[in-house]
Amino acid sequence: MKYCLSLLGMLFAPVAEIAVAGTLASEVVSAPGVVWQRHTIDNTSRGADGVKLGDLNRDGLPDIVTGWEEGGVVRVYLNPGAAKAREAWPQVTVGEVKNVEEAIFADLDGDGRLEVVSGTEGKTRTLYWHRPEGDKWRTDAFPATANKQMWMQVAALDLDEQHGVDLLVASKSQDAAVGWLQAPPKPDELGAWSYHKLRDAGWVMSLAPHDMDGDGDADALFSDRKGSRTGVFWLENPGAAANRDHAAWQEHAIGGLGKQVMFADVGDVNGDGLMDVAVAAKPVEIVLCLQKADGGWQEQVLTLDGAKLGDAKAVKIADMNGDSLPDLLFTCENAKAELEGIVWLEQQRGGPWKQHTLGGPEGLKYDLMQTLDLDGDGDLDVITCEERDQLGVIWYENPQR
């Protein structure tokens, strides 16, 4: 359990503490900027859809797993280290499945080595387990999920404190829900995994285990962009014993209610020591949900310069210029013609947010982001993917240092 949660920590890691807590500005102004150098990790398939992190080969370097939706493959990219990071990364195709929408690292069999779990939409609508078998990888479906839902998000964690890691899952469209897949005594008996629905949904974009109430277990933080209840919410984990009896999880609203919210991220944006949530929302907004001392939420909306951007897709909280103020990264879809698909917003003490270029006009449909220092120069670079202009799995080199 601890190892799986540590991987999720890479995805939703807290940013550096701000030196002085303060009130955030809501104004966004355009500012000069340079296009960051782009490096291609892989562009040899079609429809790269998501980047998640984990150390597959246990060399201490975070690797990447990506599903290629149109290409029908799930691939792992082995981090070659700073000296070779600008080259194409070594890759392993761990499975071939159609309509793959999601791929994560997870150790389901408890052997200390990561495998891969993928989720598919379209006509496939199934969750798969990809695991090494000798010098090859085998792919097996979870029967409880086969042809049931369009699976969009998966996270691995132990919810019932028995039989190892379970799977928190979410979907979109017909029969969409947030739920969990319960591991059996023998995880490799895939037919014994059982599904338990927690909440109806419309189209879940983000799903992250996070201890929202400070009781020591992981709750489910998620963003839902469609249906009658859109916004960012969390479901309260009732505890391992209750989960063994398949108890209900209480829902709590966070923010962005009634908006078409997209990918979300977690971090202390305003430096008060409390966890905040940022979510991209259409058309070109970032909704900041600032946690209050009483556990409530204060909402603040940043409207970006839409004349330069596509439609909102994802946001990431990270200090991109090393000034100890968390900044915001923002990706777009439908970034046609000269519109930008990825930019960053610089936070200033006592001033407006500055919207800087990052990727330039290339690329049409970007996705969620991860931040790592890939070139070893001490600042955070940006990993993402682009699935319409076939830029593929890419990273942008931070020019700050």
N, C-alpha and C positions, 0 to 999 in steps of 0.2 A: 504493500500500500504506500509506504513512504516513498519508494522509488517512482511510482506512477505519479504521485502528487508532486514530486520534484520536477518531473518533466512538464507538468502543467504549470509549475511555477516559472519555467522558462517562457511560457506563452503569455502569462499574465503577471510577470514579475513586477514588484513595486519599484518605482523610480527612486533616484536619490532624493533624500529629504531636502526640501527647500530651506535655505538659511533663515528666511524671515517669512512667516505666514502673512498673507494679505488678501485683500479683496481682488478678485479677478476682473479684468476689463472684459466687456462684452463686444467692443468694437474690433473689427478686423480691417486692416489697411494693406494694400498691395505694397511690396517693397522690392528693391532690386535683388537679384539673385543669379546664380550661375547654374547651368544644367550639370548635374552630377554625372560622373562617368559611370556608364552601365556595363556590367560584366555578365556574360551569359553562362549559366550553370548547365542548362540543357535546353535546346529548342528543336529537338528531333522528333517530337510527337505533336499532337494537336490538342488544344484546349486545356492547358495547364490550369488546374483549379484548386488552389490552396497550397500553403506551405506550413508544415508542422515540424517541430524539432524533437530530437532525442539522440542519444549516443548509441548507435547500433553496434559498432565494433569495439566499444568500450576503450577508446583511446583518449578520452577526456575532451574531445571536440564534438560539439553539437552537429549532428547530421540532419538532413532534410528528407521528409517523405512528401510526395505529391501524387495526386491522382490526375490523370490526363483524361478528361471527360469524353472528348471526341476520339482520341487515340485509343482508348480502351485499355490503358496500362496503368499500373501502380508502380512507381519507382522510388528508390532510395538513393540519395546522393551523399557520398561519403566525403566529409569535410577534409580537404587535403592539407589544411594548415595555411598560415598566412603567406608563405612564400609562393604557393601555387593557387591561391584562392581566385586569382584573376583568370585562370584557365578553366576550361570545361572540367567539371568535377567527375571523378569516377562514379559510375552508376550501376545499380542492380535493379533489374525488373523483377519485382517480387510477386506479381500477379497480373493476369489479363482478365479484366472484367469490363463490361460495357456500362456506359452512363455513370462512371465513378465520379462522385461529388465530394467525398471526404476521405481522408486517410490520416491515421494517427499511429504513433508508436505505442505499444503496450506489451507488458509481460503477463500474458494470460495463464501460462502454465507454471509460473513461479520458478523457472529454472535460472533466473538471474539474467537472461538474455532477452532483448526486445524482439517482439514480432510486430506485425502490422495489421491493423483492422481498417477495413474500408467500408464506406457506405455508398449506395448507388440510388439513383433516381430513374426518371424515364420509365421504360418498360421493365427494367431489371428489378428495382425496388427491393433490394436485399442487402444484408450486412455479411461481410466475408472476413475470414481469418486467414492471413497469409503467414506461413511459418516455414523456417528452414528445415529441410530434410536432406541430410547429406550435403552435397554441393548444389542442390536445387532448392526451389521453394514450392510448396504446395498450397493450393487455395481451396478452402472449404466454406460453404455457406452455413449460416446459423438458421436452421429450419424455422425457428419461431419468428423470424423476420422475413422469410422468403415471400416475395410478391405481396407484401403487406402495406408498406408505406414508402414514400420517397424520402430516403434517409439522407439528412443534410449535415448533421453534427453528431460526433461521438466523443466521449471522454472516458478515461479508464480510472477507476478507483474502487476500493472495497467498501461497499455500503452496508453489508450485513455481518462483517467480521467472521465470515466462514467461507471456506473454499477459495480464498484468494480474491483476485480482482474481478469486479463486475463492470458493466458498461452503462454509462448514462447516455441516452440517445434522444434525438429529436428529428422531426421530419417536416414536410410541407404538403400543402394541397389536400387531396382527399384522405380522410382519416388521420390527418396530421396530429401529432401529440408530442409531449415531452414524457419520457418514460425511462425505465431501466431494464437492462437485461441481466438476470441473476445467474451467477455461475453455479454449476452443479459440483458435487464432490470431485468428479474427474472432469476437468475443463475440456479435455480433448474429446469428450462425448458430446458433440455439438447439439445433438438432438435433445439433450437434457437441459440446455439453457432455456430459461423461461422469461417471458416479457411481462412487465407490469406498467400500465399507463398511470401517469401522475397528473396530467393536465391536457385538455384539448388545445390545439394550436392551429395557426394559419400557415405560417412560413417562418420557421425558426432560423435565424442567421447566426447568432452566437450562442454557445452553451459552454459554461465554465464552472467546474467545481470550485467553490470558494466559501470559506467560513464567514458568513455574513453576520451572524449573531454572536460570535465569540464563544461558542460553547464547545469548541474543539472538534467538531465534525464538519464535513464539507457539504454546503448547501448547493443548490443549482441556480446559478445566475444565467439568464438568457434574454435575448432580444427577439421579438416576434413582429414581423413586418406586415402581416396580412391578417384578415379576419376581423371579428368584432372586438377583440381586445389586443390592440397593438401597443407596443412600448417595451420598456425594459422592466423585468420582474425578477424576483427570486423565490424559489420554493424552499421551505424550511425542512431540512432533514430531521425526522423525528427520532433518529438514533438507530443503532444497529439492531437492537432487540425488536423495535417496532417494525423495522424493515423486513425482518425475518417473518413477520406476520402480515407483510404487505400493507402497512398502514398508509393513510393519506399524508401528503405533504402540504402544509399550509402555504398559500400564495401571498406575497407581499409586492406591492407596486413600488417602483423606483422613480421612473420618469420617462419622458418622451411619449406619454400616453396619447393615443390618437394619431400619432405620426407614423409615417412609413420608415421605421428605424432599420438600420442595416447592421454591420459589424460593430461590436462594442469592445472596450478595453477597460482595465482597472488600474488605478494608481492614485497617489496623493497629488492632485493637480495644484492645489492652493497652499500646500505646506502647513496644514493645521494638524498633521499627524493622523488624520482619518482617511479611510479609503474612499475614493470617489470613482464614479463611472462616467466614461465618455462614450458617446455613441454617434455614429454618422447617421444622418437622416435626410431623406430627399426633401427638396431638390438639392440644395448644397449647404447643409447645416451640420454643425456639431452641437449636440445637446450635452452640456456638462451637468451631471447630477452630483452635486456636492453634498457629501454626508455631513449632517449636523451632529452636535454632541449628544442630542437626545435620541439619535438613531433615525431621525427623519431625513428628508432630502430637500435641498434647494436647487431649483433648476435654472440654468443659464444657457441661453442659445447664442451661438456664434454663427453668423451668416457670412459665408465666404464670398469672394468675388466670382460670382457665377458666370460673368462674361468670359472668363478665362478657363473655366473648368467643365468637365462632364458632370454626370449625376453622382451623388454621394454613394460610396460603397463601404469604406472602412476607415477607422481612426485608430491610431496607436499613440500611447503616452510614452514619451522618452525625452531625455535631455540630449538634444542633438548638437549643441554648441558648447557644452561643458561649463555653463555658467551656474549650474545647480538649480536652474529653473526648468521644470518639465515643459517640454514643447509638445506639439501635436503633429503627427503625420496624418495625411488624408489622401485616400485613393478614390478613384472615380471609375464608373463605367460609362459607356456612350460618349467617350471623349473624342468626338469626331473632328475632322479637319485640323485646325490649329489649336484646339482645346487641349488642356493639360490633363493627364491622368493621375499624376501624383505630385503633391506639393507638401511643404511643411510650414507650420505656423509657429513663429518664435514668440515665446512669452516674455514680456518685459515688466519690470517692476514699475507700477504706476502708469503704464502706458498701454496703448492698444496692442493687440496681437498683430504681428507682421507676417503676411502671407508671402512666402518665398517659393520660387520655382524649384523643382527638383528633377523631374524626369523629362521636362520639355514636352513637345507635341507628339512624340512617338508613342504608340500604344493606344488601344481603344477601350479595353475592359480589364481593369486591374482587380486585385483581390485583397485579402488581409495581408498584414505585414508582420515580420519579425525583425528585431534589431539585435545585432551582434557586432563586435569588433572583428571583422573577418580578415583585415589586412594588418592587424597588430600594431596600429599607430595610436591607439588609446582613445579613439572616438567611436561612436556607434554607426555602423553601416546599416543599410536597409535591404532586407530580403523580401521579395514578393514574386508574383507571377502575373502574366498577361496572356489572355486566352483568345483574343480575336485577331490581332495582328501577328500572332504566333511568335511573340518575343520569348515566350516560354518561362522557365524558371530563371530568375535574374537577381542580381544585387546591385545596389547603387553605392558607390564609394563616397563616403562623407569627405568633403574637401576642407573641413575645419582644421585638420592637422595634416 
